[in-house]
């Protein structure tokens, strides 16, 4: 049983991440995507991993760091929903306002 689903924008996030890294190194892009999917599986097995960030969003989301990326997900649903995967250096409040409004 899969313990997670990718939200509408999360799959596109993964495509964007892969393309960005693959422009320099396809093997590295494949490895990063694999690492992110490993984290999704871990989150699905243990919902509640990570932490809330009320300083970044009022939405009931959890954040789990994977290298320079943040996996942002809803843990109140089963399976958990991966809402977004993005770099931690991004303007997270603006990004999530657009993503949650979609």
C-alpha positions as CSV (number, residue, x, y, z in Angstrom):
1,X,0.0,0.0,0.0
2,X,1.3,3.5,-0.9
3,X,1.1,5.8,2.1
4,X,1.2,9.0,0.0
5,X,-0.2,10.7,-3.1
6,X,1.3,13.5,-5.1
7,X,-0.8,16.6,-5.1
8,X,-1.5,18.4,-8.4
9,X,1.5,20.6,-8.3
10,X,4.0,18.2,-6.7
11,X,4.5,16.1,-9.8
12,X,5.3,19.2,-11.8
13,X,7.7,20.3,-9.0
14,X,9.5,16.9,-9.4
15,X,9.7,17.4,-13.2
16,X,11.1,20.9,-12.7
17,X,13.7,19.7,-10.2
18,X,14.8,16.8,-12.5
19,X,15.1,19.1,-15.5
20,X,17.1,21.7,-13.6
21,X,19.6,19.1,-12.3
22,X,19.7,17.1,-15.5
23,X,20.8,20.1,-17.5
24,X,24.2,19.5,-15.7
25,X,24.1,15.8,-14.8
26,X,21.3,13.3,-15.6
27,X,22.6,10.7,-13.1
28,X,22.5,13.2,-10.3
29,X,19.0,14.2,-11.3
30,X,17.9,10.6,-11.1
31,X,19.5,10.2,-7.7
32,X,17.8,13.3,-6.3
33,X,14.4,12.3,-7.5
34,X,15.0,8.8,-6.0
35,X,16.0,10.4,-2.7
36,X,12.8,12.5,-2.8
37,X,10.6,9.5,-3.5
38,X,12.4,7.7,-0.6
39,X,11.4,10.6,1.7
40,X,7.7,10.4,0.4
41,X,7.7,6.7,1.3
42,X,9.1,7.4,4.8
43,X,6.5,10.1,5.3
44,X,3.8,7.8,4.2
45,X,4.9,5.1,6.7
46,X,5.3,7.7,9.5
47,X,2.9,10.6,9.0
48,X,3.7,13.5,11.3
49,X,7.4,13.5,10.4
50,X,8.7,17.1,10.1
51,X,7.3,20.2,11.6
52,X,4.8,22.9,11.1
53,X,5.9,26.4,10.1
54,X,3.3,28.9,11.2
55,X,5.8,31.6,10.4
56,X,5.6,30.5,6.7
57,X,1.9,29.5,6.3
58,X,-1.3,29.4,8.3
59,X,-2.3,26.2,6.4
60,X,-2.0,22.9,8.3
61,X,1.1,21.6,6.5
62,X,4.2,19.8,7.6
63,X,7.7,20.4,6.3
64,X,10.3,17.8,5.9
65,X,13.8,18.8,4.7
66,X,15.6,16.6,2.1
67,X,19.0,18.2,1.4
68,X,18.3,21.7,0.0
69,X,14.6,20.8,-0.7
70,X,11.5,20.9,1.4
71,X,8.8,18.3,1.1
72,X,5.6,20.0,2.1
73,X,2.6,17.8,2.9
74,X,-0.7,17.3,4.6
75,X,-0.7,14.6,7.2
76,X,-4.4,14.7,8.2
77,X,-5.3,12.8,5.0
78,X,-4.7,9.1,4.4
79,X,-2.8,8.6,2.3
80,X,-0.8,11.7,3.1
81,X,-0.8,14.3,0.3
82,X,2.5,15.7,-0.9
83,X,1.6,19.3,-1.7
84,X,4.9,20.6,-2.9
85,X,8.6,20.0,-3.2
86,X,10.7,23.1,-3.5
87,X,14.0,24.6,-2.5
88,X,14.2,25.9,1.0
89,X,15.7,29.2,-0.2
90,X,12.5,30.0,-2.1
91,X,9.9,32.6,-0.9
92,X,7.9,29.8,0.7
93,X,4.9,32.0,1.9
94,X,4.3,33.4,-1.6
95,X,4.9,30.0,-3.2
96,X,2.4,28.3,-0.9
97,X,-0.2,31.0,-1.3
98,X,-0.2,30.4,-5.0
99,X,-0.1,26.6,-4.6
100,X,-2.9,26.3,-2.0
101,X,-5.0,28.7,-4.0
102,X,-4.7,26.5,-7.2
